[in-house]
Amino acid sequence: MEVNIHEAKTHLSRLLERFATGEDVRLLPVSLSHVLQVESLPMHHRDPFDRLLIAQSIEEGWPIITDDPWFARYPVDVIW
């Protein structure tokens, strides 16, 4: 099956835009406390974006939905 990358990106962009503008959706900006939390995390996970998600979960007290087993090494509530 051949996938047109440009069409796929455009489709994904439209889906995200519709999702992000929904009434029940609130975007979480990256705050200074999130960045400082990233700096204090042990290096169990090397991916910087995942580390930011972990830091936000810790700071906000929110669970994370993931199947990445490395997240469980941090003090976060992992759902999956």
SULHU-V382893 format. One record per backbone hydrogen bond with DSSP energy under -1.0 kcal/mol. NH is the residue of the N-H (numbers start at 1). CO is the residue of the C=O. E is the energy in kcal/mol with one decimal. If there is no record, write none. Layout:
nh	co	e
NH	CO	E
NH	CO	E
This chain:
nh	co	e
8	4	-2.4
9	5	-2.7
10	6	-2.3
11	7	-2.5
12	8	-2.6
13	9	-2.5
14	10	-2.1
15	11	-2.3
16	12	-2.7
17	13	-2.2
18	14	-2.3
19	15	-2.5
20	16	-3.1
21	17	-1.1
22	19	-1.5
25	22	-1.2
35	31	-2.0
36	32	-2.7
37	33	-1.8
38	34	-2.2
39	35	-1.9
40	36	-1.0
41	38	-1.1
44	42	-1.3
51	47	-2.3
52	48	-1.8
53	49	-2.2
54	50	-2.4
55	51	-2.4
56	52	-2.6
57	53	-2.4
58	54	-2.3
59	55	-2.8
60	56	-2.8
61	57	-1.5
62	57	-1.1
64	77	-2.5
66	79	-1.5
71	68	-1.3
73	70	-1.6
74	71	-1.9
76	74	-2.4
79	64	-3.3
